[in-house]
Amino acid sequence: MTQPLVMRYGSAKRDAGILRPPAKDSYVVEATIWDTPAGMSLHRNGAALITGASSGIGAAYAERLARRGYDLTLVARNRRRLDALAARISDETGRGVEVLQADLGSKEDLARIETALKQDASLTMLVNNAGVGAAAPLLQSNVDLMEEMIKLNVVALMRLTYAAAPVFAARGHGAIINISSVAAIAPEMLNGVYGGTKAFVLTFSQSLHREFADKGVRFQAVLPGATSTAFWDTAGMPVSKLPADRVMPVGEMVDAALAGLDLGELVTIPSLPHMADWDALEAARRKLTPHLSRAHPAARYRTRPADA
Ligand SMILES: NC(=O)c1ccc[n+]([C@@H]2O[C@H](COP(=O)([O-])OP(=O)(O)OC[C@H]3O[C@@H](n4cnc5c(N)ncnc54)[C@H](OP(=O)(O)O)[C@@H]3O)[C@@H](O)[C@H]2O)c1
């Protein structure tokens, strides 16, 4: 029997800006809505669409955001895992959870998720998390798999952002969290295509942060270091092979990323002890800006007198 394209869990009603509690209690519009049996305070936050929510970092975001009072739309290919997670989160938090099965490497499936982002007025947050990595260098890599990686890590993330950002801007609020990687700033670490895709995610987020600064749309790029998920199996390097003191538990990583969101950060690097180090790198980059486009080459490149 074919599965329906959309499955909904939980009784919290999702319509623009109005959330109804699953139980009898009354609620107020701002701040706390009601206290759940588990003692969690839920807030009026709208709904978050999370890609790659069937495991790892995406599943951890789903749990945390539900506890923060978001209804959820969970997107990935593995329907069984999505359904199990949705049912559990809905039971535990009372939030409304919707499942959209999609292969974001497929144009048709991607178009369905873009449409959901444009049409679902309850969505106030997009977590662009789905992604795959590779550890092998170019000489041992399959170029077709590299292209698949670019389709997911870059093209899907870009198209979903293009779907969400205009509708969030039209409503004057919304947040887009893009999961990059420390490979964006340390490209020597892993496969070069992977590092390139994550550098795209970082620079895309930085550029959009500037473009949407006065439109009420927040951007955050999260740069995790090695995190304990199935990512490493898919990338061809089991996480057990990495030094334990370099691998962060997935829950800690996502809690730190959400703390960074609360702090208003554009770029969050959960492992980095001193944010001043990132700020120094950014300051050095900005110092270059006035010198990056000029009418003539720098003196060191004027090798022949005729060029001068
Ligand atoms: N783990 C790390 O060390 C680490 C470090 C830095 C950055 N990251 C980034 O974190 C993100 C999440 O990775 P993770 O560590 O949580 O790994 P993961 O556990 O393997 O999760 C990857 C998620 O992406 C989904 N996905 C993969 N291909 C997809 C496709 N074609 N269409 C739709 N969904 C797809 C998977 O679900 P289905 O298989 O069900 O589709 C899964 O939910 C990635 O962008 C990764 O680059 C991870």
The ligand as a Gaussian input file, in Angstrom:
#p B3LYP/6-31G(d) Opt

LIG

0 1
 N       28.523000      14.713000      12.026000
 C       29.498000      15.584000      11.832000
 O       30.642000      15.386000      12.281000
 C       29.214000      16.864000      11.101000
 C       30.159000      17.909000      11.202000
 C       29.921000      19.107000      10.530000
 C       28.779000      19.258000       9.775000
 N       27.870000      18.223000       9.680000
 C       26.695000      18.426000       8.846000
 O       25.535000      18.142000       9.607000
 C       24.459000      17.807000       8.741000
 C       23.706000      16.619000       9.285000
 O       24.549000      15.498000       9.312000
 P       24.565000      14.449000      10.512000
 O       25.901000      14.542000      11.149000
 O       23.371000      14.573000      11.346000
 O       24.570000      13.086000       9.684000
 P       23.442000      11.971000       9.501000
 O       23.051000      11.416000      10.828000
 O       23.972000      11.049000       8.455000
 O       22.189000      12.789000       8.952000
 C       22.070000      13.186000       7.615000
 C       20.596000      13.486000       7.376000
 O       20.450000      13.932000       6.022000
 C       19.418000      13.160000       5.420000
 N       19.662000      13.001000       3.990000
 C       20.749000      12.458000       3.385000
 N       20.568000      12.454000       2.053000
 C       19.359000      13.012000       1.818000
 C       18.600000      13.279000       0.643000
 N       19.068000      12.966000      -0.579000
 N       17.387000      13.854000       0.763000
 C       16.886000      14.161000       1.988000
 N       17.555000      13.942000       3.140000
 C       18.772000      13.359000       3.047000
 C       19.445000      11.818000       6.125000
 O       18.167000      11.187000       6.099000
 P       17.705000      10.024000       5.090000
 O       18.842000       9.078000       4.917000
 O       16.508000       9.462000       5.789000
 O       17.327000      10.744000       3.835000
 C       19.738000      12.255000       7.557000
 O       18.538000      12.601000       8.217000
 C       25.085000      17.602000       7.344000
 O       24.826000      18.731000       6.557000
 C       26.576000      17.503000       7.641000
 O       27.364000      17.955000       6.574000
 C       28.063000      17.045000      10.329000

